[in-house]
Amino acid sequence: MLVMANDFTGWIKEELKERGWSMNELARRAGLSSAHMSNVLNEKQKPGIDFCLGVANAFGEPEEEVIRMAGLISPLPHPEDMTLQEIYEAAKHITKEERIMVLKMIKGLRK
């Protein structure tokens, strides 16, 4: 899922506004060319890892979060979905028969 178009570029533009920085100032601080910065912010080019790392460092944000916002890695599951992930991980380590039993128990809870 590529979040980039609205959310990512919108976030960068909002950060620029809050910090009183120009696009060129961000490009300088991020170690990127002004043309590259302009192309991404105007949605003519998708951000890459180097772009995200530069922006993260310039803004003092965690690199992984910026890369995730750009859609280059999967988003973290919603906290409510974490339980589902835990169930899945646990189920990988039990026998097929035990998984069938657990599934029957879950289906029984839905009634």
PyMOL commands that place a pseudoatom at each C-alpha (Angstrom):
pseudoatom trace, name=CA, resn=MET, resi=1, chain=A, elem=C, hetatm=0, pos=[0.000, 0.000, 0.000]
pseudoatom trace, name=CA, resn=LEU, resi=2, chain=A, elem=C, hetatm=0, pos=[1.533, 3.281, -1.076]
pseudoatom trace, name=CA, resn=VAL, resi=3, chain=A, elem=C, hetatm=0, pos=[0.564, 6.052, 1.344]
pseudoatom trace, name=CA, resn=MET, resi=4, chain=A, elem=C, hetatm=0, pos=[2.850, 8.557, -0.294]
pseudoatom trace, name=CA, resn=ALA, resi=5, chain=A, elem=C, hetatm=0, pos=[0.624, 10.735, -2.451]
pseudoatom trace, name=CA, resn=ASN, resi=6, chain=A, elem=C, hetatm=0, pos=[-1.464, 12.543, 0.145]
pseudoatom trace, name=CA, resn=ASP, resi=7, chain=A, elem=C, hetatm=0, pos=[-0.396, 11.481, 3.605]
pseudoatom trace, name=CA, resn=PHE, resi=8, chain=A, elem=C, hetatm=0, pos=[3.368, 11.445, 3.185]
pseudoatom trace, name=CA, resn=THR, resi=9, chain=A, elem=C, hetatm=0, pos=[3.791, 14.593, 1.141]
pseudoatom trace, name=CA, resn=GLY, resi=10, chain=A, elem=C, hetatm=0, pos=[1.138, 16.319, 3.254]
pseudoatom trace, name=CA, resn=TRP, resi=11, chain=A, elem=C, hetatm=0, pos=[3.063, 15.410, 6.387]
pseudoatom trace, name=CA, resn=ILE, resi=12, chain=A, elem=C, hetatm=0, pos=[6.301, 16.824, 4.935]
pseudoatom trace, name=CA, resn=LYS, resi=13, chain=A, elem=C, hetatm=0, pos=[4.580, 20.042, 3.863]
pseudoatom trace, name=CA, resn=GLU, resi=14, chain=A, elem=C, hetatm=0, pos=[3.019, 20.442, 7.310]
pseudoatom trace, name=CA, resn=GLU, resi=15, chain=A, elem=C, hetatm=0, pos=[6.412, 19.902, 8.962]
pseudoatom trace, name=CA, resn=LEU, resi=16, chain=A, elem=C, hetatm=0, pos=[7.955, 22.525, 6.681]
pseudoatom trace, name=CA, resn=LYS, resi=17, chain=A, elem=C, hetatm=0, pos=[5.228, 24.994, 7.603]
pseudoatom trace, name=CA, resn=GLU, resi=18, chain=A, elem=C, hetatm=0, pos=[5.578, 24.329, 11.355]
pseudoatom trace, name=CA, resn=ARG, resi=19, chain=A, elem=C, hetatm=0, pos=[9.364, 24.700, 11.207]
pseudoatom trace, name=CA, resn=GLY, resi=20, chain=A, elem=C, hetatm=0, pos=[9.315, 27.731, 8.918]
pseudoatom trace, name=CA, resn=TRP, resi=21, chain=A, elem=C, hetatm=0, pos=[11.540, 25.921, 6.421]
pseudoatom trace, name=CA, resn=SER, resi=22, chain=A, elem=C, hetatm=0, pos=[11.441, 26.165, 2.667]
pseudoatom trace, name=CA, resn=MET, resi=23, chain=A, elem=C, hetatm=0, pos=[11.549, 23.120, 0.444]
pseudoatom trace, name=CA, resn=ASN, resi=24, chain=A, elem=C, hetatm=0, pos=[15.107, 24.092, -0.478]
pseudoatom trace, name=CA, resn=GLU, resi=25, chain=A, elem=C, hetatm=0, pos=[16.097, 24.253, 3.195]
pseudoatom trace, name=CA, resn=LEU, resi=26, chain=A, elem=C, hetatm=0, pos=[14.758, 20.740, 3.750]
pseudoatom trace, name=CA, resn=ALA, resi=27, chain=A, elem=C, hetatm=0, pos=[16.603, 19.512, 0.666]
pseudoatom trace, name=CA, resn=ARG, resi=28, chain=A, elem=C, hetatm=0, pos=[19.829, 21.025, 1.973]
pseudoatom trace, name=CA, resn=ARG, resi=29, chain=A, elem=C, hetatm=0, pos=[19.402, 19.540, 5.454]
pseudoatom trace, name=CA, resn=ALA, resi=30, chain=A, elem=C, hetatm=0, pos=[18.412, 16.168, 3.990]
pseudoatom trace, name=CA, resn=GLY, resi=31, chain=A, elem=C, hetatm=0, pos=[21.389, 16.077, 1.626]
pseudoatom trace, name=CA, resn=LEU, resi=32, chain=A, elem=C, hetatm=0, pos=[19.097, 15.916, -1.418]
pseudoatom trace, name=CA, resn=SER, resi=33, chain=A, elem=C, hetatm=0, pos=[18.844, 18.040, -4.510]
pseudoatom trace, name=CA, resn=SER, resi=34, chain=A, elem=C, hetatm=0, pos=[16.146, 20.679, -4.652]
pseudoatom trace, name=CA, resn=ALA, resi=35, chain=A, elem=C, hetatm=0, pos=[14.893, 19.113, -7.882]
pseudoatom trace, name=CA, resn=HIS, resi=36, chain=A, elem=C, hetatm=0, pos=[14.508, 15.708, -6.225]
pseudoatom trace, name=CA, resn=MET, resi=37, chain=A, elem=C, hetatm=0, pos=[12.692, 17.271, -3.265]
pseudoatom trace, name=CA, resn=SER, resi=38, chain=A, elem=C, hetatm=0, pos=[10.401, 19.199, -5.599]
pseudoatom trace, name=CA, resn=ASN, resi=39, chain=A, elem=C, hetatm=0, pos=[9.598, 16.135, -7.678]
pseudoatom trace, name=CA, resn=VAL, resi=40, chain=A, elem=C, hetatm=0, pos=[8.572, 14.116, -4.633]
pseudoatom trace, name=CA, resn=LEU, resi=41, chain=A, elem=C, hetatm=0, pos=[6.605, 16.918, -2.984]
pseudoatom trace, name=CA, resn=ASN, resi=42, chain=A, elem=C, hetatm=0, pos=[4.795, 17.627, -6.259]
pseudoatom trace, name=CA, resn=GLU, resi=43, chain=A, elem=C, hetatm=0, pos=[4.129, 13.882, -6.605]
pseudoatom trace, name=CA, resn=LYS, resi=44, chain=A, elem=C, hetatm=0, pos=[6.028, 13.573, -9.885]
pseudoatom trace, name=CA, resn=GLN, resi=45, chain=A, elem=C, hetatm=0, pos=[8.373, 11.012, -8.337]
pseudoatom trace, name=CA, resn=LYS, resi=46, chain=A, elem=C, hetatm=0, pos=[7.979, 8.421, -5.596]
pseudoatom trace, name=CA, resn=PRO, resi=47, chain=A, elem=C, hetatm=0, pos=[10.275, 8.729, -2.590]
pseudoatom trace, name=CA, resn=GLY, resi=48, chain=A, elem=C, hetatm=0, pos=[13.004, 6.158, -2.232]
pseudoatom trace, name=CA, resn=ILE, resi=49, chain=A, elem=C, hetatm=0, pos=[14.929, 4.963, 0.794]
pseudoatom trace, name=CA, resn=ASP, resi=50, chain=A, elem=C, hetatm=0, pos=[17.623, 7.658, 0.450]
pseudoatom trace, name=CA, resn=PHE, resi=51, chain=A, elem=C, hetatm=0, pos=[14.942, 10.342, 0.259]
pseudoatom trace, name=CA, resn=CYS, resi=52, chain=A, elem=C, hetatm=0, pos=[13.232, 9.021, 3.380]
pseudoatom trace, name=CA, resn=LEU, resi=53, chain=A, elem=C, hetatm=0, pos=[16.480, 8.677, 5.311]
pseudoatom trace, name=CA, resn=GLY, resi=54, chain=A, elem=C, hetatm=0, pos=[17.415, 12.240, 4.448]
pseudoatom trace, name=CA, resn=VAL, resi=55, chain=A, elem=C, hetatm=0, pos=[14.026, 13.614, 5.481]
pseudoatom trace, name=CA, resn=ALA, resi=56, chain=A, elem=C, hetatm=0, pos=[14.067, 11.590, 8.701]
pseudoatom trace, name=CA, resn=ASN, resi=57, chain=A, elem=C, hetatm=0, pos=[17.486, 12.894, 9.637]
pseudoatom trace, name=CA, resn=ALA, resi=58, chain=A, elem=C, hetatm=0, pos=[16.606, 16.479, 8.713]
pseudoatom trace, name=CA, resn=PHE, resi=59, chain=A, elem=C, hetatm=0, pos=[13.426, 16.394, 10.803]
pseudoatom trace, name=CA, resn=GLY, resi=60, chain=A, elem=C, hetatm=0, pos=[14.970, 14.343, 13.608]
pseudoatom trace, name=CA, resn=GLU, resi=61, chain=A, elem=C, hetatm=0, pos=[12.357, 11.622, 13.166]
pseudoatom trace, name=CA, resn=PRO, resi=62, chain=A, elem=C, hetatm=0, pos=[12.877, 7.849, 13.414]
pseudoatom trace, name=CA, resn=GLU, resi=63, chain=A, elem=C, hetatm=0, pos=[13.997, 6.530, 10.039]
pseudoatom trace, name=CA, resn=GLU, resi=64, chain=A, elem=C, hetatm=0, pos=[11.709, 3.504, 10.118]
pseudoatom trace, name=CA, resn=GLU, resi=65, chain=A, elem=C, hetatm=0, pos=[8.640, 5.659, 10.775]
pseudoatom trace, name=CA, resn=VAL, resi=66, chain=A, elem=C, hetatm=0, pos=[9.385, 7.917, 7.817]
pseudoatom trace, name=CA, resn=ILE, resi=67, chain=A, elem=C, hetatm=0, pos=[10.039, 4.928, 5.534]
pseudoatom trace, name=CA, resn=ARG, resi=68, chain=A, elem=C, hetatm=0, pos=[6.774, 3.380, 6.737]
pseudoatom trace, name=CA, resn=MET, resi=69, chain=A, elem=C, hetatm=0, pos=[4.848, 6.634, 6.126]
pseudoatom trace, name=CA, resn=ALA, resi=70, chain=A, elem=C, hetatm=0, pos=[6.194, 6.707, 2.578]
pseudoatom trace, name=CA, resn=GLY, resi=71, chain=A, elem=C, hetatm=0, pos=[4.726, 3.264, 2.013]
pseudoatom trace, name=CA, resn=LEU, resi=72, chain=A, elem=C, hetatm=0, pos=[8.084, 1.603, 1.413]
pseudoatom trace, name=CA, resn=ILE, resi=73, chain=A, elem=C, hetatm=0, pos=[7.522, -0.916, 4.218]
pseudoatom trace, name=CA, resn=SER, resi=74, chain=A, elem=C, hetatm=0, pos=[4.284, -2.328, 5.565]
pseudoatom trace, name=CA, resn=PRO, resi=75, chain=A, elem=C, hetatm=0, pos=[2.392, -0.340, 8.135]
pseudoatom trace, name=CA, resn=LEU, resi=76, chain=A, elem=C, hetatm=0, pos=[2.324, -1.613, 11.690]
pseudoatom trace, name=CA, resn=PRO, resi=77, chain=A, elem=C, hetatm=0, pos=[-0.837, -3.501, 12.539]
pseudoatom trace, name=CA, resn=HIS, resi=78, chain=A, elem=C, hetatm=0, pos=[-3.538, -1.631, 14.403]
pseudoatom trace, name=CA, resn=PRO, resi=79, chain=A, elem=C, hetatm=0, pos=[-3.235, -2.378, 18.148]
pseudoatom trace, name=CA, resn=GLU, resi=80, chain=A, elem=C, hetatm=0, pos=[-6.459, -4.407, 17.991]
pseudoatom trace, name=CA, resn=ASP, resi=81, chain=A, elem=C, hetatm=0, pos=[-4.938, -6.488, 15.186]
pseudoatom trace, name=CA, resn=MET, resi=82, chain=A, elem=C, hetatm=0, pos=[-1.866, -7.277, 17.284]
pseudoatom trace, name=CA, resn=THR, resi=83, chain=A, elem=C, hetatm=0, pos=[-3.861, -9.969, 19.082]
pseudoatom trace, name=CA, resn=LEU, resi=84, chain=A, elem=C, hetatm=0, pos=[-4.688, -11.574, 15.753]
pseudoatom trace, name=CA, resn=GLN, resi=85, chain=A, elem=C, hetatm=0, pos=[-1.008, -11.525, 14.859]
pseudoatom trace, name=CA, resn=GLU, resi=86, chain=A, elem=C, hetatm=0, pos=[-0.170, -13.152, 18.187]
pseudoatom trace, name=CA, resn=ILE, resi=87, chain=A, elem=C, hetatm=0, pos=[-2.780, -15.869, 17.591]
pseudoatom trace, name=CA, resn=TYR, resi=88, chain=A, elem=C, hetatm=0, pos=[-1.346, -16.531, 14.145]
pseudoatom trace, name=CA, resn=GLU, resi=89, chain=A, elem=C, hetatm=0, pos=[2.224, -16.714, 15.459]
pseudoatom trace, name=CA, resn=ALA, resi=90, chain=A, elem=C, hetatm=0, pos=[1.194, -19.081, 18.260]
pseudoatom trace, name=CA, resn=ALA, resi=91, chain=A, elem=C, hetatm=0, pos=[-0.773, -21.283, 15.869]
pseudoatom trace, name=CA, resn=LYS, resi=92, chain=A, elem=C, hetatm=0, pos=[2.314, -21.790, 13.717]
pseudoatom trace, name=CA, resn=HIS, resi=93, chain=A, elem=C, hetatm=0, pos=[3.904, -23.715, 16.569]
pseudoatom trace, name=CA, resn=ILE, resi=94, chain=A, elem=C, hetatm=0, pos=[1.143, -26.203, 17.360]
pseudoatom trace, name=CA, resn=THR, resi=95, chain=A, elem=C, hetatm=0, pos=[0.054, -29.337, 15.531]
pseudoatom trace, name=CA, resn=LYS, resi=96, chain=A, elem=C, hetatm=0, pos=[-2.555, -29.376, 12.790]
pseudoatom trace, name=CA, resn=GLU, resi=97, chain=A, elem=C, hetatm=0, pos=[-4.964, -31.168, 15.110]
pseudoatom trace, name=CA, resn=GLU, resi=98, chain=A, elem=C, hetatm=0, pos=[-4.477, -28.498, 17.781]
pseudoatom trace, name=CA, resn=ARG, resi=99, chain=A, elem=C, hetatm=0, pos=[-5.108, -25.757, 15.206]
pseudoatom trace, name=CA, resn=ILE, resi=100, chain=A, elem=C, hetatm=0, pos=[-8.360, -27.435, 14.183]
pseudoatom trace, name=CA, resn=MET, resi=101, chain=A, elem=C, hetatm=0, pos=[-9.403, -27.619, 17.841]
pseudoatom trace, name=CA, resn=VAL, resi=102, chain=A, elem=C, hetatm=0, pos=[-8.555, -23.931, 18.377]
pseudoatom trace, name=CA, resn=LEU, resi=103, chain=A, elem=C, hetatm=0, pos=[-10.505, -22.977, 15.244]
pseudoatom trace, name=CA, resn=LYS, resi=104, chain=A, elem=C, hetatm=0, pos=[-13.557, -24.887, 16.524]
pseudoatom trace, name=CA, resn=MET, resi=105, chain=A, elem=C, hetatm=0, pos=[-13.243, -23.046, 19.840]
pseudoatom trace, name=CA, resn=ILE, resi=106, chain=A, elem=C, hetatm=0, pos=[-13.089, -19.673, 18.100]
pseudoatom trace, name=CA, resn=LYS, resi=107, chain=A, elem=C, hetatm=0, pos=[-16.094, -20.520, 15.940]
pseudoatom trace, name=CA, resn=GLY, resi=108, chain=A, elem=C, hetatm=0, pos=[-17.946, -21.553, 19.096]
pseudoatom trace, name=CA, resn=LEU, resi=109, chain=A, elem=C, hetatm=0, pos=[-17.271, -18.145, 20.630]
pseudoatom trace, name=CA, resn=ARG, resi=110, chain=A, elem=C, hetatm=0, pos=[-18.903, -16.367, 17.657]
pseudoatom trace, name=CA, resn=LYS, resi=111, chain=A, elem=C, hetatm=0, pos=[-22.325, -17.963, 18.285]
for i in range(1, 111): cmd.bond("trace and resi %d" % i, "trace and resi %d" % (i + 1))
show_as sticks, trace
zoom trace
